[in-house]
Amino acid sequence: MNPWHEDYKRRYAQLKENGKSFFPHTVFKDVCVALLVLTVLFALAYYRPAELEPLADPTDTHYNPRPEWYFLFLFQALKFFPGNLEAVAAILLPGLGVLLLMGVPFLDRGPKRHPFDRPLWTGLGLAGIAGFAALTWAGVRSPLTNPTEEADPQVAAGRRLYDQMSCAYCHKIGGKGGAVGPALDKVAGDETEEWLTRHFKDPQSVTPGSAMPKMNLLDDEVKILVAYMKSMHAEEPFTKAAPKIFADNCAACHKLGKEGGEAGPDLSFIGTARDKAFIKKYVEDPSTSKPDSAMPAFKGQLTDVQIEDVARYLSSQGR
C-alpha cells in the first residue's frame, strides 16, 4: 500500500477521534444552513417573484424565445453550428462534457488535493467555467431573433379582453380554441367595423339564431374587441407572377420546398412566423429590421406592386 495512503488513514483516525460526532453537531450546522437558504428563497419569491409573460398568442409572430440564464450558454453555442449540425452542439458536446466530469475521479488519481498542486485539472476546470461565462454573457447580449415592434394598444387590449372573457371556449384563432363558433382569424377580419360593433353589442341583431349571447359590453370594450378582430383580416391573394418574381430574385439564396439556394434561410414555412407587412418591409430594406443582414434591399430594384405581390406569396407559405 502507498505510504501516502497509510499516512492519510492515520491522520483520518486521529481527527475522527478528536473531533465531534456527526449527530447532533454536524446535523445542527446543516439544518441552520438549509434554513438560511430556504429563508432567502422565500424572501426572493415574495419580494421579487418571477415575472410571467403574457398568455401565448397564436397570432403573434414577433415573439422572441429565449431560455433562462442557466441555459444561455447552450443557446449561444448553437449559433456556431449550422442547422444540420445542431445535434452536435445540443447533445454530443454537452454529453462529452458530462462524461469527462464523471471520469475525473478515475483520471486524476494523485494524492494531492490543493488546486495549485493539480495545475492541469485546475486549469481545465477554470477554462470550462470561463467558457460557460463567456457564452452566457454573449447570449445575454445577443440581438433578438425578431425585431421589437410596438403593438397597437387597442389591439393588445382587445386580445387581453378576449382572453379574460374566455372567448376561446367557442372560437378558434390560429387553430387553437373551441368549435362552437367560427374561426375568428378566418372570418372576423373581413367584416366591417360597423358590422362587428353591432355584433358585439347584440349578436342576434346581425346574425339571427346565433348561439352567442348578448355580453352587455361597454362601448370601450366593444371598440378594442373590434380592433383586435380587424387586426386578423385575411391576407390578399398573390398573382400568378409572384412565384416567378421569387424565382428570379430570391431563389438563388432562399429555398422554397426542395427548390432554391441555401445561402439564406429556408422560407418554406415563413408564413407561419411572419405576416405580410413584416415580409414586405424586410424585402424593401432588410437593414431596417436586421442591421447586419447580408440581403440587399429590393426597394428600387422591384416595383412596389412586385414587392407587395411577393410578400403576399411568401406570407402564404407553410399555411
N, C-alpha and C positions, 0 to 999 in steps of 0.2 A: 504494500500500500504506500502511496506517496507520502513523504514527510509532511507536506503542507496540509494533507487531509487529516493526518494524525494530530497536527497542531490545532487545526480547526475544531476537531472533536473535543480536544482537551479544553480549549477556550470556551466552547459552547457549554460543556458540562459545568465549568466554573461559573459562567454567567447565569446559567439556569439555577444553580444552587444559591447564588447570592441575590437573584432577582426576586420580583414579586409574582404571585400566581396570576394566571390569566383571568380567573374569576375570584373576586369581583373587580380587581384593579383595572385590567385592560378593557373588560367589558364596559365598565363605567365610562372610560375615556371614549370608547366607540359610540356609546349612547349619546354622550354630550355632543360629539361632532355631528352625529346623524341629526340630532335635534336642531343644531345650529343651521345645517344645510336645509332642513325642512322649513325652518323659520324664514330663511332667506327666500326660498321658493314660494312660500305662501305670501310673503310681502310683495314679491315681484308680480305674482298672479293677481293680487288685489289692487296694487297701486299702478302697475304697468302691464295690464293684461294684453294678450296677443291681439293684434288688430285683425279683424276678419274682413275679407274682401267682399264686395257686393255679390249677390247671388249670380250664379253663372247665367249668362245671357247668350243663347244660341245665335242671336242676330248680331252680336258684337264681333267684328272681325279684326279688332285692334288690340286684343288682349296680349299682354307680354308675359309669357310663362317664365318664371324664374324660381329655382329651388331655394330652400333655406340655406343659410350661410355655410352650414357644415357640409353641404354638397356642392357648393360653388366651385371648388377645385375641379371636380369631375365635369361640371357644366362647362368650365373654361377649357379643360383638356380635350373635350370632344371637338372643339373648334379647330384643333390642329390635325384632325383626321377627316378625309372625305367620307361621304355617306356610306360607301361600300366597305369602309374600314372602321365603322362606328363600334362594332363589337370588340375590336382590339382595345380601344380606349375605355369602353364601358365595362368589359368583362375580363379580357385577358390580362391587361396590365394591373388592374386592382387585385385580381386573383393571384398573380405572381407576387405582388407586394404582401398579401396576407400569408402566402406560403413562406416567404422569406422571414416574416416575423415569427411564424411558428417554428421555423428552423433555427432561429438564433441560439436557443439553448444547446442545440446539437453542434452548431458551427463554432460558437465561442465557448470553448471549454476550459479556458485558462482560469487559474485560481484568483487572479486579481479582479477586484470589483470597482476600484476607483476609476472614474471616467478618464482621467489623464493617463492611466496605465493601460487603457484599451483604445488607442488612438483610431484604429481602423473602424471599429464598430461605433465608437462615439461620433466619428466623422460622418459615417453613413447615416446615423440617426439624425444628426444636425442637418445634413443635406436634405434628408427626407422632409423634416419639419420646414426647412426654408422653401422647399419646392411646394409643399402644401400652402404655405403662407403666401408665396408669390402668385400661385394660381388663384387662390381665394381673392386676393386683392385685385388681380386682373379681372376676375369675374364680377367683383363689385363695381369696377369702373367701366366694364364693357357696355357698349351702347345698347339701347333697347332694340329688340327684333323689329318691332313695329313702331313707327313714329308716334309720339304722343299727340293726339288730336282732341281738342276740346269738344265735348259733346254738346248738342243743343240742350240747354237747361230744361226746356219744356219736354223734349223727348225723353231725357233722363228721368224727369219727374213722372212722366206717363208710364215709363217702364216700371218704376218703383210702385206706383199705384196698381198697375196690372198684377204685380207680384203680391201686394198686400191684399188685394181682393180675391186672390186665388183663381184668377180667370183661366189658368192653365188646366183646371179640372175639366173644363168643357172645350177649350180651344187649343190648337197646336200652333207653335211658332218654331220654325226650324226643325220640324219633325218631332218635337217634344210637347207632350200635353195630351188632353183628352180628345175624344172624337164626337162629343155631343153636338158641338157647333162646328162651323167651318174653320179650316186652317187660315188664321188671320194673315199670315205672310203671303198667302196666295190670292186673297180676295180683298181684304180691307184697304190696302194701299191704293187700290184702283177706284175706290168710291170718292165722291166729292166730300169736302169738309162739311157742307150743309147736310148731306145725307147722313154722315157719321154722327154729327151733332144731334140730329133728330133721333137717330137710332139709340144713342146712349141715353137720351132723355126719356124716350118711350119706344122700345123696340117694336111693339105691336103697331105703332102708327105707320111704320115704313115696311115692316115685314109681318103681315097678319099671320097669326098662328105660330109665331116664333116661340121657341122654348125658353128664350132668355127673359128673365123677369125684369120689371122696372126697378132700377137700382137707386132711384132718388139721389142722383149725384148732384153736387154743387156745380155751378157754371164753370168755376176754375178747374174742377176735376174733369169735367167733360172736355174742356179745352186742351188739357195736357194729354188726355187719352187720345183725342183726335190727332194731336201732333205725333204721338207715338205710332198710331196706325198709319199715318201718311208717310212716316219715315221708312215704311216697309213696302213701298209700291214696287210692283214687279219691274224687272229690267226690260227695256225695249229690245225687240229682236234685232239681230245684226243682218247685214245684207249678204248676198252670195259672194261679194267681192272680199269680205273680211278674211276668210281663210287664205286667199292669195296675198293679201296685204301682209298677213303674218308670215307666210312662207317667204316672201321676197325680202322682208326687212328684219324678221326676228328669228326665223328657224335656224339660221347659221349658229346661233348661240343657245337657243332655248328649244327644249323638246316638248312636243305635244303627243301623248301616246308613245309610239315607238319611233316616231319621225322627228328629226331635228338634232341640233348640236348639244354639247354638254359643257360649254364654256360658262353658261349661266344656269340658273335654277330651272328645274323641270316645272313646266307650267300646266301639267295635265290636270291638276286639281286646284288651280289658282282661284277658281270661282268659289270654292268653299272657304277661302281665307280672306279674300279681298273683294270689295264691291267695285262697281263700275267707276264710281267717282275717284277712288284711290288709283285704280289702274290708269285711268285717263290722265290724271295729274302726274303719275310716275312716268308714263310714256312721253309726255310733253317735256318733262325735265326731271330726271331721276335725282339730281342733286338737291332738289327742294325737300325730298323725303329722306334721302340717304346720301350725305355729302361725299362719302368715299366710294360711291358706286362707279364701276367701270363702264356702265352702259351709257351710250351717248344720248343726248336729247334729240327727240324727233320733232320738236316744235320747229317748223320751218322746212323740214325735210318731207313731212307728210302734211296734208291739209287738215284743218280742224275736223272736217267730215270724216276723213280716213281714220284719224285718231279716235274719234267717237265710235266709229264702226268696229275697230279692232278692240277697243275697250269693252264694248258690248259682247264681242265674240269671246274674249278671254274670261269675262265675268261669268259666262255660261259654262265654262269648263269644270267638270267634276260634279255638276249638279244632277 
